[in-house]
Amino acid sequence: MDEATVRALLVRSFELSRSDPERAHEMYDADAVLEFPQSGERFVGIENFRDWRSNYPASTSFDIRRVRGADDVWVVELAVTYDGSSERLGVSIHEFRDEKIVRETIYVTEPWDAPEWRAQWRDTP
């Protein structure tokens, strides 16, 4: 796997998520695990999370900011909006086997302003 391949898989999945959930989830192994540590949720098997994503009550959009990793572990930094809301920042960790995702762990949070007291040490990202 390389950065371009991982990015292309995710872009395709996001583009197809509403119109064709079956194809949007082709990048997952049938027994893949999807976890949201912040809510304590764990979904086992592609059918389970494909079905709930198909019934998701909000309209979402994603902006992939950075993809980093090597071999079979890749970290994706992104921004997500729900029903046109302000951006929330997220990180998803993808573990691959045979070019299919076998585990995905997703964290989402709201951005915050950096405190002024540490401005003298920081650099612009």
Secondary structure, 3 states (H helix, E strand, C coil): CCHHHHHHHHHHHHHHCCCCHHHHCCCEEEEEEEEECCCCEEEECHHHHHHHHHCCCCCEEEEEEEEEEECCEEEEEEEEEECCCCCEEEEEEEEEECCEEEEEEEEEECCCCCCHHHHHHCCCC
